[in-house]
Amino acid sequence: MENAKGRVFKYGDNVDTDVIIPARYLNSSDPAELATHCMEDIDKEFVGKVQKGDIIVADKNFGCGSSREHAPIAIKASGVSCVIAETFARIFYRNAINIGLPIVECPEAAAGIEAGDEVEVDFDNGIIYNRTKGTQFKGQAFPPFMQKIIAAQGLVNYINETA
């Protein structure tokens, strides 16, 4: 699986799906449209600053709230290559994998990475490199079957490829 590399957007605890993609935009299922509103209720500048490959880092319980798949879709469509957090809400974790958005739980990385840092994630080994500070953290490597789902850009594509 290809490494993720990008600049960090940092958030705190309990970033819920309503701030990731506000409910007022759920009338669309178009990923590009959802991306234009990603994180706008918590970070008005996110959409204007995020670049392909950038990484979101957060503290505890990222993606809590409703079970809407729109949240990881909006994040992925905005260009974010990976989300690192101390912990994820379980339904968000599953939805992210299902749509092919790589996510990594690593409390040490969540604490040791700051907004604007340049970070690289080696998914095969679970290593997170903070290139700005010259530090590294050991996150959970994806099992091979999850790597295949993410590489296929999601569970549906993976199933279609293997059917």
Residue frames relative to the residue before (quaternion, step in Angstrom):
aa qw qx qy qz dx dy dz
M 1.0000 0.0000 0.0000 0.0000 0.00 0.00 0.00
E 0.4933 -0.6842 0.4580 0.2805 3.58 -0.92 0.91
N 0.5140 -0.6438 0.4763 0.3074 3.57 -1.05 0.79
A 0.3480 -0.6773 0.6002 0.2449 3.55 -1.27 0.50
K 0.0012 0.7839 -0.6205 0.0217 3.58 -1.03 0.82
G 0.3709 0.7449 -0.5060 0.2270 3.56 -0.85 0.89
R 0.6111 -0.5288 0.4555 0.3733 3.48 -1.44 0.00
V 0.4286 -0.7476 0.4673 0.1975 3.56 -1.04 0.86
F 0.1549 -0.6863 0.7032 0.1026 3.47 -1.27 0.82
K 0.1530 -0.8327 0.5309 0.0365 3.60 -0.60 1.13
Y 0.0258 -0.7861 0.6168 -0.0290 3.54 -1.02 0.97
G 0.5414 -0.6624 0.4354 0.2802 3.56 -1.26 0.42
D 0.7834 -0.2890 0.2614 0.4842 3.53 -1.17 -0.76
N 0.8789 0.1897 -0.0974 0.4267 3.51 -1.40 0.39
V 0.2048 0.7439 -0.5966 0.2204 3.58 0.84 0.97
D 0.1463 -0.8440 0.5122 0.0618 3.56 -0.27 1.23
T 0.6921 -0.5044 0.3331 0.3945 3.52 -1.30 0.38
D 0.6012 0.5667 -0.3615 0.4320 3.61 1.18 -0.44
V 0.6865 0.4106 -0.3014 0.5189 3.61 1.14 -0.40
I 0.5775 0.5663 -0.3828 0.4465 3.57 1.14 -0.53
I 0.7601 -0.1032 0.0660 0.6382 3.58 0.97 -0.89
P 0.3612 -0.7750 0.4780 0.2012 3.57 -0.24 1.29
A 0.6228 -0.6002 0.3733 0.3355 3.54 -1.05 0.90
R 0.6086 0.5900 -0.3592 0.3905 3.61 1.06 -0.66
Y 0.7050 0.4356 -0.2636 0.4936 3.60 1.25 -0.27
L 0.4688 0.7177 -0.4202 0.2976 3.58 1.25 0.06
N 0.4865 0.6476 -0.4463 0.3805 3.58 1.24 0.08
S 0.6896 0.3991 -0.2765 0.5374 3.59 1.28 -0.11
S 0.1677 -0.7597 0.6145 0.1309 3.55 -1.13 0.64
D 0.4334 0.6949 -0.4543 0.3505 3.57 1.32 0.20
P 0.4487 -0.7209 0.4533 0.2711 3.63 -0.51 1.12
A 0.6526 0.5174 -0.3272 0.4465 3.62 0.91 -0.82
E 0.6535 0.4969 -0.3063 0.4818 3.59 1.00 -0.79
L 0.6433 0.5147 -0.3236 0.4653 3.61 0.93 -0.85
A 0.6322 0.5588 -0.3306 0.4228 3.59 0.98 -0.85
T 0.6422 0.5455 -0.3368 0.4202 3.61 1.04 -0.65
H 0.7354 0.3595 -0.2184 0.5313 3.59 1.28 -0.22
C 0.3676 0.7636 -0.4649 0.2560 3.59 1.30 0.05
M 0.8713 0.0555 -0.0961 0.4781 3.56 -0.95 1.04
E 0.3863 0.7784 -0.4558 0.1926 3.63 1.20 -0.01
D 0.6818 0.4883 -0.3142 0.4450 3.63 1.05 -0.53
I 0.7116 0.3801 -0.2535 0.5338 3.60 1.27 -0.18
D 0.7973 0.0725 0.0101 0.5991 3.58 1.18 -0.61
K 0.2699 -0.8162 0.4933 0.1330 3.57 0.08 1.34
E 0.7055 0.4814 -0.2605 0.4501 3.61 1.09 -0.68
F 0.4314 0.7408 -0.4455 0.2581 3.61 1.22 -0.31
V 0.7067 0.4824 -0.2834 0.4332 3.59 0.66 -1.10
G 0.6935 0.4787 -0.2760 0.4623 3.58 1.01 -0.76
K 0.7473 0.4153 -0.2110 0.4739 3.58 1.16 -0.56
V 0.5869 0.6076 -0.3851 0.3715 3.59 1.06 -0.65
Q 0.1099 -0.7791 0.6159 0.0386 3.53 -1.06 0.88
K 0.6614 -0.5056 0.3675 0.4147 3.54 -1.19 0.53
G 0.7727 0.3225 -0.2635 0.4791 3.54 -0.83 1.06
D 0.5145 0.6619 -0.4220 0.3452 3.59 1.18 -0.41
I 0.3243 -0.7584 0.5527 0.1191 3.53 -1.28 0.58
I 0.2573 -0.7257 0.6144 0.1719 3.56 -1.08 0.76
V 0.0633 -0.7581 0.6485 0.0272 3.56 -1.03 0.91
A 0.0318 0.8051 -0.5884 0.0677 3.56 -0.88 0.96
D 0.5572 -0.5999 0.4612 0.3420 3.53 -1.32 0.24
K 0.8442 -0.1938 0.1433 0.4788 3.60 -0.94 -0.88
N 0.8828 0.1795 -0.1014 0.4221 3.50 -1.36 0.56
F 0.1728 0.7989 -0.5532 0.1609 3.60 0.97 0.82
G 0.8155 0.2575 -0.2012 0.4776 3.57 -0.97 0.90
C 0.3454 0.7354 -0.5136 0.2760 3.58 1.18 0.44
G 0.5691 0.5932 -0.4403 0.3611 3.56 -1.27 0.14
S 0.8271 -0.1975 0.1415 0.5068 3.55 -1.06 -0.72
S 0.5376 -0.6499 0.4496 0.2940 3.55 -1.27 0.42
R 0.3213 0.7965 -0.4782 0.1835 3.59 1.22 0.21
E 0.4336 -0.6980 0.5212 0.2305 3.52 -0.97 0.97
H 0.4850 0.6869 -0.4173 0.3446 3.59 1.25 -0.36
A 0.6200 0.5843 -0.3548 0.3850 3.62 1.02 -0.75
P 0.7292 0.3757 -0.2795 0.4991 3.66 0.63 -0.89
I 0.5817 0.5671 -0.3805 0.4419 3.61 1.12 -0.54
A 0.6570 0.5076 -0.3086 0.4641 3.61 0.93 -0.89
I 0.6444 0.5184 -0.3188 0.4630 3.59 0.97 -0.86
K 0.6847 0.4832 -0.2884 0.4631 3.58 0.80 -1.01
A 0.6881 0.4921 -0.2842 0.4512 3.58 0.89 -0.94
S 0.6130 0.5500 -0.3559 0.4417 3.61 1.17 -0.44
G 0.6201 -0.5626 0.3332 0.4334 3.58 1.28 -0.23
V 0.4565 0.6877 -0.4495 0.3415 3.59 1.27 -0.15
S 0.3082 -0.7895 0.5106 0.1450 3.57 -0.81 1.05
C 0.8027 0.0026 0.0421 0.5949 3.59 1.20 -0.44
V 0.1615 -0.7296 0.6492 0.1416 3.55 -1.25 0.51
I 0.1112 -0.7606 0.6387 0.0344 3.54 -0.94 1.03
A 0.1113 0.7961 -0.5893 0.0815 3.58 -0.88 0.88
E 0.6200 -0.5077 0.4314 0.4145 3.52 -1.30 0.31
T 0.7602 -0.1345 0.0910 0.6291 3.57 1.01 -0.91
F 0.2705 -0.7336 0.6019 0.1621 3.54 -1.31 0.45
A 0.5138 -0.5506 0.5375 0.3794 3.52 -1.25 0.43
R 0.5708 -0.6512 0.3805 0.3246 3.58 -0.86 0.95
I 0.6784 0.4833 -0.3175 0.4532 3.62 0.84 -0.84
F 0.6192 0.5212 -0.3453 0.4751 3.61 1.07 -0.70
Y 0.6178 0.5559 -0.3398 0.4403 3.57 0.95 -0.88
R 0.6980 0.4684 -0.2687 0.4703 3.56 0.83 -1.02
N 0.6497 0.5132 -0.3190 0.4613 3.60 0.94 -0.85
A 0.6330 0.5382 -0.3362 0.4435 3.59 0.97 -0.83
I 0.6644 0.4795 -0.3033 0.4865 3.59 0.87 -0.91
N 0.6528 0.5437 -0.3189 0.4202 3.58 0.92 -0.90
I 0.7521 0.3482 -0.2191 0.5149 3.61 1.05 -0.63
G 0.5810 -0.6421 0.3492 0.3582 3.60 1.28 0.17
L 0.4640 0.6355 -0.4769 0.3918 3.60 1.12 0.65
P 0.3299 -0.7574 0.5247 0.2057 3.63 -0.52 1.10
I 0.0136 0.7804 -0.6243 0.0306 3.55 -0.97 0.94
V 0.1260 -0.8002 0.5857 0.0281 3.56 -1.05 0.81
E 0.2512 -0.7368 0.6087 0.1531 3.55 -0.91 0.97
C 0.2545 0.7445 -0.5847 0.1976 3.57 -0.78 1.05
P 0.3083 -0.7904 0.5002 0.1735 3.61 -0.12 1.26
E 0.6542 0.5261 -0.3210 0.4384 3.61 0.96 -0.83
A 0.6571 0.4921 -0.3083 0.4807 3.58 0.98 -0.82
A 0.6307 0.5370 -0.3344 0.4495 3.59 0.95 -0.85
A 0.6989 0.4548 -0.2652 0.4841 3.59 1.03 -0.77
G 0.7719 0.4236 -0.1909 0.4339 3.59 0.99 -0.83
I 0.6602 0.4686 -0.3051 0.5016 3.59 1.28 -0.05
E 0.1758 -0.8005 0.5686 0.0702 3.56 -0.94 0.92
A 0.6752 -0.4691 0.3795 0.4243 3.55 -1.30 0.36
G 0.7951 0.2991 -0.2364 0.4717 3.55 -0.97 0.90
D 0.5068 0.6341 -0.4386 0.3857 3.61 1.20 -0.28
E 0.3602 -0.6795 0.5905 0.2447 3.55 -1.24 0.56
V 0.0355 -0.8248 0.5609 -0.0614 3.55 -0.63 1.19
E 0.1149 -0.7561 0.6395 0.0785 3.55 -1.22 0.65
V 0.1560 -0.7861 0.5946 0.0642 3.56 -0.97 0.90
D 0.1975 -0.7485 0.6273 0.0854 3.54 -0.83 1.12
F 0.2659 -0.8174 0.4934 0.1331 3.58 -0.09 1.30
D 0.6151 0.5767 -0.3525 0.4060 3.58 1.04 -0.73
N 0.7913 0.2823 -0.1300 0.5266 3.58 1.05 -0.78
G 0.4517 -0.7064 0.4401 0.3215 3.58 1.25 -0.19
I 0.4799 0.6708 -0.4372 0.3586 3.59 1.21 0.36
I 0.1550 -0.7602 0.6282 0.0585 3.55 -0.97 0.99
Y 0.1330 -0.7973 0.5876 0.0364 3.57 -0.64 1.18
N 0.1925 -0.7296 0.6431 0.1306 3.55 -0.87 0.96
R 0.2613 -0.8082 0.5123 0.1266 3.58 -0.12 1.32
T 0.6109 0.5653 -0.3515 0.4285 3.62 1.11 -0.61
K 0.7946 0.3085 -0.1397 0.5039 3.58 0.88 -0.97
G 0.4210 -0.7195 0.4596 0.3064 3.58 1.26 -0.22
T 0.5324 0.6062 -0.4182 0.4173 3.58 1.10 0.66
Q 0.1289 -0.7800 0.6023 0.1110 3.54 -1.27 0.27
F 0.1940 -0.7678 0.6072 0.0644 3.50 -1.27 0.64
K 0.3353 -0.7258 0.5645 0.2055 3.56 -1.18 0.60
G 0.0888 -0.7819 0.6169 0.0106 3.51 -0.52 1.26
Q 0.6431 -0.4991 0.3980 0.4230 3.55 -1.29 -0.14
A 0.3546 -0.7179 0.5577 0.2186 3.58 -0.75 1.04
F 0.4937 -0.6425 0.4932 0.3166 3.57 -1.13 0.63
P 0.4619 -0.6309 0.5311 0.3264 3.58 -1.02 0.72
P 0.6772 -0.5283 0.3194 0.4004 3.61 -1.10 0.58
F 0.6628 0.5048 -0.3370 0.4386 3.63 0.89 -0.78
M 0.6472 0.4925 -0.3300 0.4792 3.62 1.06 -0.65
Q 0.5998 0.5469 -0.3560 0.4631 3.58 1.08 -0.66
K 0.6486 0.5161 -0.3162 0.4614 3.58 1.02 -0.78
I 0.6342 0.5216 -0.3265 0.4681 3.59 1.02 -0.79
I 0.6802 0.4801 -0.2874 0.4735 3.59 0.89 -0.93
A 0.6450 0.5237 -0.3192 0.4559 3.59 0.97 -0.85
A 0.6814 0.4711 -0.2768 0.4869 3.58 1.12 -0.68
Q 0.4634 -0.6924 0.4181 0.3620 3.59 1.34 -0.01
G 0.8232 -0.1951 0.0636 0.5294 3.57 1.09 0.70
L 0.6920 -0.5187 0.3387 0.3706 3.51 -1.33 0.45
V 0.6518 0.5166 -0.3315 0.4454 3.60 0.88 -0.86
N 0.6638 0.4886 -0.3062 0.4763 3.59 0.90 -0.88
Y 0.6322 0.5416 -0.3271 0.4472 3.56 1.00 -0.83
I 0.6635 0.4963 -0.2986 0.4737 3.57 0.93 -0.92
N 0.6605 0.5087 -0.3085 0.4581 3.58 0.95 -0.87
E 0.6555 0.5147 -0.3128 0.4555 3.60 1.06 -0.74
T 0.7448 0.4089 -0.2185 0.4799 3.56 1.05 -0.74
A 0.5596 0.6251 -0.3891 0.3805 3.58 1.26 -0.18
